Amino acid sequence: MRILNSFVFIFAFAGIVLAAAGNEIQQPSGNFRHTDNSDFFAKAMKSEKSTEAWTYSFVFDNGTRAYVNYATIIIPTSGKKIGCDIAFVGLKGKNSNIGRQYPLERFSEDKSKVRISIKEEYLMENKPGKGHRVLFTANKENFGSFLLNVTFSSAHKGMVPGNGNWKVGDNQYGSAILIPYGRVSGKIAHDKDTLEVKGYGYMEHTWQSGNATDIAVRAFNLSEATKGTYAGRIAIDKKGNPFGYLLQQTTDGTQILFPKRIVADGKDYNGKNFPKSPLQVLWQNAPDTLTIDMTKPRQKFSMLENFDGWFAKKATKLMLGGEIYFWRGRSKANGNVFDWSITGF
């Protein structure tokens, strides 16, 4: 494997413009840098037409998994809401999930304490890294009560390319990988099923003009389970162009990788359907190819399962242009163990 260890060479890729299929993707401007508190706090909360999400993936040593999202979404007739959802996979042999939506007034930030709260029942506190804590508490009829309370005991440093903002056609997209890999411990529970857990976690913050489906037809994030060798999120626009970035840990430090092409069965993968064969990601700024198989999920579910009310589900489905599904699982390739989540219609 050839390692790119010249930061001057890497910096040259920041701000590059890709022209493909008549569409332009302009990457972030500025030098690669470590993430800071500005990448953690809200970027688009005040805008009526922009949305954002804080996403966590936790894989525990006993095989149980937890996925947490705090995200804004524009709901027809209701306007912009803050949604909180969690999914457990394999908790005492069962899968379960819950989602709640609240008015934006329930969202608050305390920058002096580096703390984000939603209704004081959902918390993200302390700078992302060692000591960062995530709390999720919810109760809902027919879903039961849920708890996740975990803290990072160690963490790789997050990195972001420049200002973290992409221009995708006429839209804006932003991404910051805040914790690519870190050890965690704490407690999770669904009703009477309670576990003390240890494992590893991943955290990202994304933001965009409009809903995410206005920009991308498919997106996936991944984290490498053994050493955190790879971590990040890649999306595919409506013309089949990939954007976003991954972090790669090498003996020379952390490298930011930009996707150039995604290939399936020897052809460009346009993202319009869930993959039916392993994907190969080719990079703009590295010679290696990343292979990941996302064809055998351990969990499938629809985003609309977590919506309150039939009308909200129906209206949101019409607005988004379809029903959004999540596939989540684990696969192995070239000595790596990838935990992944892929989303789309």
Secondary structure as GFF3:
##gff-version 3
##sequence-region A 1 345
A	DSSP	alpha_helix	7	11	.	.	.	ID=ss1
A	DSSP	beta_strand	17	20	.	.	.	ID=ss2
A	DSSP	beta_strand	23	26	.	.	.	ID=ss3
A	DSSP	beta_strand	32	34	.	.	.	ID=ss4
A	DSSP	alpha_helix	37	40	.	.	.	ID=ss5
A	DSSP	beta_strand	50	60	.	.	.	ID=ss6
A	DSSP	beta_strand	65	75	.	.	.	ID=ss7
A	DSSP	beta_strand	79	91	.	.	.	ID=ss8
A	DSSP	beta_strand	94	103	.	.	.	ID=ss9
A	DSSP	three_ten_helix	104	106	.	.	.	ID=ss10
A	DSSP	beta_strand	107	110	.	.	.	ID=ss11
A	DSSP	beta_strand	115	118	.	.	.	ID=ss12
A	DSSP	beta_strand	122	125	.	.	.	ID=ss13
A	DSSP	beta_strand	133	140	.	.	.	ID=ss14
A	DSSP	beta_strand	144	152	.	.	.	ID=ss15
A	DSSP	beta_strand	159	161	.	.	.	ID=ss16
A	DSSP	beta_strand	165	168	.	.	.	ID=ss17
A	DSSP	beta_strand	171	190	.	.	.	ID=ss18
A	DSSP	beta_strand	193	209	.	.	.	ID=ss19
A	DSSP	three_ten_helix	212	214	.	.	.	ID=ss20
A	DSSP	beta_strand	216	224	.	.	.	ID=ss21
A	DSSP	beta_strand	230	237	.	.	.	ID=ss22
A	DSSP	beta_strand	242	250	.	.	.	ID=ss23
A	DSSP	beta_strand	253	257	.	.	.	ID=ss24
A	DSSP	beta_strand	259	264	.	.	.	ID=ss25
A	DSSP	beta_strand	267	268	.	.	.	ID=ss26
A	DSSP	beta_strand	279	283	.	.	.	ID=ss27
A	DSSP	beta_strand	289	292	.	.	.	ID=ss28
A	DSSP	beta_strand	299	302	.	.	.	ID=ss29
A	DSSP	three_ten_helix	303	306	.	.	.	ID=ss30
A	DSSP	alpha_helix	310	320	.	.	.	ID=ss31
A	DSSP	beta_strand	325	333	.	.	.	ID=ss32
A	DSSP	beta_strand	336	344	.	.	.	ID=ss33
###
